């Protein structure tokens, strides 16, 4: 079960993150611009939510890559334990 869990993300995570989340952000850009979302909430700041989402879309792949590579490190760690004695602790040696 661990093998399936720590291997399925290789295909599913990019589909969900890049194509799902970024595509949803892209589709919402027109609506954000038309409705001028969060304009009244940040009157005292030079803040435009549309620009924020566009900026987020530009840096998102780089931030996502950090998380994706972390998942590979977790996969390696968890699957390497599988070949050993599992999650059981080894008894302490008394000298």
Residue pairs with C-beta under 8 A, 6 or more apart in sequence:
2 78
2 79
2 82
3 79
3 82
6 74
6 75
6 78
6 79
7 75
9 71
9 75
13 68
13 71
14 68
17 64
17 67
17 68
18 61
18 64
21 60
22 57
22 60
22 61
25 53
25 56
25 57
25 60
26 57
28 53
29 50
29 53
29 54
31 37
32 49
32 50
32 53
33 50
37 49
37 50
38 47
38 49
39 49
42 49
81 87
